[in-house]
Amino acid sequence: MDRKFFGTDGIRGRTNTEKLTAATAMCVGQAAGTHFLRGAHRHRVVIGKDTRLSGYMMESALVAGFTSVGMDVIMTGPLPTPAIAMLTREMRADLGVMISASHNPYEDNGIKLFGPDGFKLSDEDELAIEALMVTDPKLVDASRVGRARRIEDSRGRYIHAVKQSVGSDIRFDGLKVVVDCANGAAYQVAPEAIWELGAEVIAIGDEPNGTNINAGVGSTSLDAVKAKVVETGAHIGLALDGDADRLIVVDENGETVDGDQLMALIATRMLEKGQLRGGGVVATVMSNLGLERYLGGIGLSLERTKVGDRYVLERMREGGFNVGGEQSGHMILLDYGTTGDGLVAALRVLASLVRSNKRASELLHLFDRVPQVLKNVRYEGGKPLEEASVKAVIAEAEASLAGSGRLVLRPSGTEPVIRVMAEGDDAKRVEAAVDAICQAVKAVA
């Protein structure tokens, strides 16, 4: 069955367009609710959201959908995606829903679904829900309509849980930390959790107004956090995205530390403590060759998957790994949660900073990045990568990088764009390979 609604991370799109309307959200609630009505117990779903203006509309529509098929609803208000996964498990819910478009601008929104175990749904569950969305909903009798309530202690529950990811002996006294909340879901919990552990917290991106999520702040817009770190003389800066499942770090000099370096640090520390499982780390094809070489140097493997944290998570569960993530900042630490959690990763980094007594620039530079170039080339239609002329250029590029680099070509799943990435020891050769492929695609697009 072809997917009409679900992509690689739930349903996402521009608000009030065909794919993401209040009607669609109600339909998702009815279909997902019906699919997870299993057994004779009173069923419940946990619904959280980020700070987008359209979150109110989507929440109300989802509540209507779930209650109409007999499922009770628990609403948390703005809360990070990993918090919803956690609360779904803790509250013995049958389903969890996060209303968010992650790092996208406020005009977009999305619906992420979690099963009762707190993990994102399987392809089979998503396909079953899609099938139900195109059938008449099984509405319950008036006496069995679900109830809805809002809980007020969800933030405190999550803060308590994430603090357990660092040792009870750890305090952040003496650390000055800039926390960029992206005007998103973590605008209250992230500064609070870090302050409770003793740090001096300078929060930015903590004044959401419905339309400023990810706008010039957060993990995809680092100028603000870099400037604030340098201006205040902070020891480190932490940048989350709109739903706080990503983390990018800025050292005391205002330099970017991406997910690859964070995975290297976390894996190294866990290896030293005998806590690392799976014999390595799981990341995507986009992670830098420098990370792979570093891990190999300390006896660990780097397993690569397709782009998308769900694919990383699937491989982690299959292979028994407990550390994985993406260069873009998704950090999945399965000892502490069932999905990417930027705040848990941040606390682990801060704990390592305290224990090492090093500056962030020393601690967080475990390997030198191999020169890497990523460019997007737009096309009008067809399948440019299957054209003979493009294939010939790709073959030449692969030959030029053989033995010293790699090439990754990835059509976007949401727009007519091909992402061309190459990396290798020779920066000029890498740049030339990417440019040649982009030009070949444009010539046939």
N, C-alpha and C positions, 0 to 999 in steps of 0.2 A: 504493500500500500504506500503510495506517495504521501509525503508529509505536506499538509497544507498550512499547519499552524506551528508545530514544534520545530525548533532548530537545534543547534548544538547545546544550547543552554536555556531550555524552556521556550516560551513564546516571547518574542520581542518585536517591537515596531513603533512607528510613529502613532502617537495618541490620536484617536478619532479618525483613523484611516481604516480601510477594510479589515486588516488583520487584528487591530487592537482597539476595539470599541467596548463600551459598557455592555452591549449585547453579547459580544464575544466572551467577555469576562464572566457574565452570568451563565453562559453556555458551558464554559470551562468548569465552573463550580458545580453545575448540575451533572456533567459527564464524569468529572473526577470524583465527586461525591458518590455517585451511583457505583462507579468502579470499585471504590474502597468500602462500600457497605458490605462488610463480611462478618458474619456471626450475629448473635442475638443481643450483644451489648449496645449501650447507647454510644453512638459514634460521634467523634469530634475532630475538628480541624483547627489548627493554629494558623492565623493569618498575621503577617507582619508586612511592613512597607518601609521604603526610604522616604525622602522628604519632597518628592515631586508633587506639584500641584494636582496632577491627575491621579495621585494615589487615593485621594478621597473617593473619586468616582469609581475607580477600579475596586477598591475595598468594598464599597456599598454593593456593587454589582455581584461580586463574588459571594458576599454574605447572602444576598438574595438567592443566588444559585444553590449554594450548599444547604441553606435552611429549607428550600423548597423540596429537596429530595430527602429530608429527614436527618440532616447532619447538624450537630451543634457547632457553634463557631466561637473561638476564643481569639480576640483581637489584642495585639500588643502595642500598636502604634509604631512609630519609627524605631527600628532596631536592625542591626546588621544581619545579613543573610545567615552567617553561621549561628547566630543566636536563635533563629527560627528553627534551624535543624536541631539544635540542642533541646529547645523547648518541646519540639514535637516528640522527641524520645522521652524526656523527663515527665511530660504530662500524659504519657500513654495515649497520645493522639493517633488517629488512623492516617493522618495526612498533615503536611505542613505546606504553607504557601508563602512565598516572598514576592511582593510587588515591587519590582525594581528593574531598571535597565542598566544597572551597574555603572560603568564609566561614561555612558552616553549622556548627551545633553537632556535638559528637562523635558523637551518636547517628546522624547521617546519614553516608553515604559515597557514593562515586561512582567511575565508571570513565571516564577520558578516553583516547581513542585517537589516535595520531599515525601518519601514513604515513611511508614511508622518507625523504621530503623534510623531515620535521620539522613539517609543517603538519597541523592537525586534519583529520580525514577529511571527504570530501565527503558530501553527502546520498546520492549514489548508492552509495558504499561502505557507509555506515551501513545503508541499506535492504538491500543484499546480505547484510550480516552478520545482520541481523534475520531474513531469509528462511532463512539457514542454521541459525539458532538453533531453528527449529521442525522441523528435519529430523534424521534420525539422523546423528551425527557420523561422519566418515570416519576411523576409527581406523587407525593404521599398524601394521605388523607389529612384533613385539617388538624386532627388531633395529634398527628405525628410530625408536624412541621418543627424544624429545629429551632433552638434558642440561640441567641447571640449575647455575649458579654465581653467587656473589656477588662483586662487585668492590669493592675497598676504597679506590680512589683517585678515586671519582666526585666527591666534594666538592671535591678539589683541582683537578680538571679544570674544574669549573664556575666556581670562584673565579677561576682563570686567565683563562677566557673572558670573564667579565663585566668584569674589570679592563681588558680591551682596548677597552671602550666609551668610555674617557676617554683623553685624550692622555698620552703617556709622560712629559710634563713636569709633569703634574698630581700634586700631593701635597696631602693634607688636614691637614698639620701646623697645629696651633693651633685646629682645629675641635673643639668638644665636641658630640658627636652622641648623642642617645638613639635607640636602635633597638628597636622593639617587634616581636618576631618572632611574636606571636600564639600562642605555644606550638605552633608549626606547623613546616612543612617546612624553613623557613630558619633555624631556631634556632641552627644552627652556622655556616652559610655566610655569612649576612648580617653579623653582627658581625665575623667573621674578615676578610672582603673589605674592609670599611671600615677596620678596624684596620691591615691590611697597607698601606693607602694613607696612613697616618700620623695618622688622627684618634684622638682620645680617645673611646672608645666606652663608653656606658652602656647595657647590654642589659637589657631587660625582656621578659617573655613568652618566656623562653629556657629554661624548665624543664618541658618537656612530660611528662605522666604517663599519656597515653592518653585522658584524659577532660577535660582543661582547654584543648584547642585552641579558640581564639576566645572563651574564657570571660572576659569582662571585659577583654580585651586585643585588640590588632590593629586593622585598618583600619575595622572596624565598631563598635568600642568604644573611643573615643578618650580617655576620662577619664584612664586610667592614664598614657598617654604625655604628655598635656597637663600633668598634675600633676608628672611627673618632669622635664620640660623646665623648668618654672618653679622647681621645688625646687632643681635642680642648676645653674641658670643656663646651660643648654646653648644653643648657637647655633641648633639645629634639632632636630626630632624626626621620625623616619621610622616609619610604621606599615604593616606588611605584613599580608596576610591568611593564612589557613591553608595555602595552597599557594604563596604569594608571587608570584602573578601580578598583584597589585594593590598600589598605593602611595597612601597619603594622608599628607600632610606637615603638621607643626605648626610654626609659626614660633616665634621666641624669646619671644613674649608668650603662647604657648599657644593661638593662634588657628588654626583649621582651614584648610588649603589643599587644595582638592579637585582631582580630575583635570582639570577644565576649565582651572584656572590653570596646572597643570603642562604641559598640552598647549600653552598659549599661550607659556609660557617656552621650552620645548624647540623649538617651531616657530620662534619669533623668533630664537633663537640659531643654529639651522641655516640660516635664511634669510640671516642676516648673514654666515655662512661660505660661502654658495653651495652648501649641502649638501641643502637641502629640495627634494624632488621632488613632482610632481603639482600644484603651484600652490596647495597648501592643506593642510588637515587633515581627516581622516575621524573623525566622532564619531557618536553616536546622537541620536535625537529628544529624549533627556533632557538633553543639554548646554544650558547656559544661553545665552539670547539675547545676554548680554553678551559671551560668547566669540565668537559670530558677528559681532557688531558690531566687536569689537577686531580680529579677523582681517581683516575687510573694510577697516578703516582702514589696514592696512599692505599692502594689495593681495593678500590671500590669501582663498581660499574656505573655507567649512565645508560639507563634504558630510555629510549625515545619513543614518543607516541605522536599521533596527529595533534594539531593545535586544538586546545580546548581542555579545560581542567577536568571535564567529565572523563575524557580518555586517559588522562593521567591517573585519575582515581581508579578507573577500571583496572588498569595495569597494576597499580599498587595493591589492590585487593587480590588480584589473581596471583601475584608473585610474592605476597607477604611483605611488601615494603611498608615502611612507616614514615618516610620522608619523600615528598615529591612537590612539583610545582611548575611554574612557568617563568620565563624571563620577565614577563610583564608584571610579575609580582604576586600571582596566586601562590600561596604557601599552604600545602596540605600536610598537616602533621596528625596522622591517624591516632596517635596516642592521646590526643586532646580534642578531637572533633571529627566530624564526618564529611567536612567540606573545607574549602579554603577559608582561612581565618587570618585577616591582616593584623588584628590586635594580638592574638596569641603569638604570631610570628614576631611582632614588635616587642612583646615582653621577653621572648627568648633572646632576642638581639640585645636588649637592654641588660638582661641578666649576664650575658657573656661579656658585655662592656664592663660591668661592675667587677666581675670575677677576674678579668684579664688585667685590669688596671692599665689598659692601653687606650690610646686615642682611637676614635672611630675610624679614622683614615688608615690606621695600622691594622686594626682588627678585621676590617671588612674588605681588605684587599688581599685575598688569598691566591689569586692568579691574575695573570695579564690576559686581557681579552684579545682574541685573534681578530684582526680586522674583519668587520662584518658590514655588509651593505644590504639594505632592504628598500626596494622601490615598488610602487604600485603602478600598474599600467591598466588603463581603462579600455574596454573594447565594446563595440556596438552590438555584436551578436555572434552566433556560431561558436566554434570551438577552436580558437587560435592555436592552442597547444598541440592540436592534431594535424595542423598544416605542415606539409613537407618542408617548406622553407624554414619554418620555426624550429622543427625538429632538428634540422641540420645545424642551426646556430646553437641549439641546446647541446648537441653532441660535441661541438667545438668547445663550448664553455666547460663542459664536464672534463674534456681531455686536458684543457689548460690548467684545471684545478686538481687533477688526479694526483693523489699522494700528499697533497699539501693543503687541501681544503674540501669544501662540499658545496653543493648547489641544491636549493629547495624551491620548487615552484608550487604555488598553492592558489587555486581559484578561490575567491571569496564565496562564502555560502550565502551572503546577503545582498551583494551588489555585483554588477558586471566588471569585476576587477580581478586581475591576476597579480598576486604578490610574488615578487621575484627576490629571493634572498641568496646571497653567496657569501662565503667566508673562506679565508685562507691566510697563509703567512705573508703573501705578497699583496699588499693593499691595492696597488695599481692593477694587478691582474684580476683581482676581485671586482673592482669598479668596472673594468672593461667588460667582464663577463656579464654583469648585470645590465649594463647599458646596451650591449649587443642584443640580448634577449628582449629587452623592452622595445628596442627599435624594430626588431623582427615582428613582434606582436602587433605593434602599431601599423606596420606595413600591410598586414592582412586583416586588421580589425575593421 
